[in-house]
Amino acid sequence: MKKITKETYLSWYEDMFFWRKFEDKLAAVYIQQKVRGFLHLYNGQEAVLAGSLHAMDLTKDKMITAYRNHVQPIGMGVDPKRVMAELYGKKTGTSMGLGGSMHIFSKENRFYGGHGIVGGQIPLGAGIAFGDKYHGSDAVTLCYFGDGAARQGSLHETFNLSMLWKLPVVFICENNGYAMGTSVSRSTAQSELWKHGDSYGIHSLSVDGMNIVKVAESIDKCISHARKGNGPSLVEAKTYRYRGHSMSDAQKYRTKEEVEEYKKIDPITQVKSTILKKKYATEAKLKKIDDKVKKKIKECEEF
């Protein structure tokens, strides 16, 4: 795995802080009806993406996810101005304003959506990996889905074929505890979701999705496993979303105390604490990063 340095931590802090504030801005303009339709925010889950990106080879590896998909393309190199323009319904957006919040794509940056159907991206992720294997590429596809999609039949069909054909794909279940408003414990007989891969012989593991270093290490092992021709992996990243399922979610299924408890292990706060503890930067330098981020978001909104 690429070494985790002072620069890595500062980059992680800037990226995750930008993603968080970018979506905070989207939430604000959604209330003003500048963004329409559904809006599913990623707040709280940033360590899963940042850790994955650290482990990926961004010159060839690919990514596909569900409808909580605004910050992933930015991580893959898409201009955030174009992502915001897509949500505004502008022709300067990633899909010329025709896809909106749930359907962001960038073929040139190897980001394949953005899918509104729960679990719809899972077989597609395997298909992309099949294409790479067929054409002799050693690229790996990272395919993300939520805990709700773990109950879809297509997941099991995909797991079977992926293992049968030893496809270079890493399945990442972002288990944030709730499928819309239904908790994992109320909707599945097997709450340890990583075990779904066991019966297919898939290399499977669970990781603390709020800890960026643990995510990076786990995803790196799985990408290496796939690149060596050993087939798929399943990672259950145990994470948490601070906002509702979507902007229209009243969140009556969980307590404010529960949310506050998880905010104590906010991945951005964890990274900031490490930076200060290891003296990688001062509070003043981090304030400059914060100001830079806010300026960038203002530029996106103006664009």
Beta strands, then each sheet from edge to edge (+ up, - down):
strand 1: 62-64
strand 2: 141-146
strand 3: 169-175
strand 4: 178-179
strand 5: 182-183
strand 6: 203-208
strand 7: 233-238
sheet 1: 1+ 2+ 3+ 7+ 6+
sheet 2: 4+ 5-
end
